[in-house]
Amino acid sequence: MKLYSANMPAPNPRRVRIFAAEKGIVLPETMLSLVDREHKAADHLRRNSLGQVPVLELDDGTTICETIAICRYIEELHPDPPLFGSSATERAVIDMWTRRIDIQLGEPTKMFWRHAHPATAALIEQHKVFGESNRSVLTRAMQWLDTELADGRTFLIGDRFTIADIAALTVIDFATLIGLDPVADNPAVTAWHARVSSRPSASS
Ligand SMILES: N[C@@H](CCC(=O)N[C@@H](CS)C(=O)NCC(=O)O)C(=O)O
């Protein structure tokens, strides 16, 4: 099994690295240079026709794309600790939170990155006014998250660290890196962020 991946700041490969670290496993990784467009080269397009990372390649040649699908596969092989939940209710609530994070936080971050950030200007036709408008969308989403976390829970779903925390941490760190300010003025988010960032897996 091998993970085709990319270094920080790429948030999706980082999700898989954090997930594997929480499971206590080491995935052999082949790093592609996104700057050199190695993810768009013919050999990688054969692994993932969308030209994205991460991709998990199994020993029989099967390729699994999409971060959450890769993490679910790892969870099947290494059930402990359960990061997708261990009952029907837990699994549904964790799925709900992971979707909420990707839609509410991930979408505006991605749209700002694509349409307003100088690093992507040469790659796609940018619509800067739209891109910039995502700053306030993310600010509102972070205020919403802060009110959710203000009830004193340790992690997004109570007292158990899950894939939803990994999803949120990687989006928030990426958003910070590209010049957004998602944590500021949100005390409950700040405390949660410090807690999840202090886990050894977060340095992955
Ligand atoms: N939905 C995919 C998104 C993967 C993705 O966007 N990866 C980024 C790196 S973090 C990438 O490969 N971007 C290049 C591109 O989309 O062309 C997943 O969850 O794995």
PDBQT file of the ligand as one rigid body, heavy atoms in Angstrom, charges set to zero:
ROOT
HETATM    1  N1  LIG A 301     -12.073  15.931  -2.816  1.00  0.00    +0.000 N 
HETATM    2  C1  LIG A 301     -10.676  15.606  -2.862  1.00  0.00    +0.000 C 
HETATM    3  C2  LIG A 301      -9.884  16.898  -2.993  1.00  0.00    +0.000 C 
HETATM    4  C3  LIG A 301      -8.417  16.637  -3.251  1.00  0.00    +0.000 C 
HETATM    5  C4  LIG A 301      -7.666  17.937  -3.537  1.00  0.00    +0.000 C 
HETATM    6  O1  LIG A 301      -8.272  18.975  -3.897  1.00  0.00    +0.000 OA
HETATM    7  N2  LIG A 301      -6.360  17.882  -3.364  1.00  0.00    +0.000 N 
HETATM    8  C5  LIG A 301      -5.552  19.031  -3.696  1.00  0.00    +0.000 C 
HETATM    9  C6  LIG A 301      -4.324  19.082  -2.808  1.00  0.00    +0.000 C 
HETATM   10  S1  LIG A 301      -4.802  19.421  -1.115  1.00  0.00    +0.000 SA
HETATM   11  C7  LIG A 301      -5.122  18.887  -5.140  1.00  0.00    +0.000 C 
HETATM   12  O2  LIG A 301      -4.693  17.837  -5.552  1.00  0.00    +0.000 OA
HETATM   13  N3  LIG A 301      -5.282  19.975  -5.901  1.00  0.00    +0.000 N 
HETATM   14  C8  LIG A 301      -4.937  20.001  -7.289  1.00  0.00    +0.000 C 
HETATM   15  C9  LIG A 301      -6.139  20.091  -8.191  1.00  0.00    +0.000 C 
HETATM   16  O3  LIG A 301      -7.288  20.043  -7.726  1.00  0.00    +0.000 OA
HETATM   17  O4  LIG A 301      -5.922  20.209  -9.373  1.00  0.00    +0.000 OA
HETATM   18  C10 LIG A 301     -10.254  14.814  -1.624  1.00  0.00    +0.000 C 
HETATM   19  O5  LIG A 301     -10.954  14.889  -0.618  1.00  0.00    +0.000 OA
HETATM   20  O6  LIG A 301      -9.241  14.085  -1.654  1.00  0.00    +0.000 OA
ENDROOT
TORSDOF 0
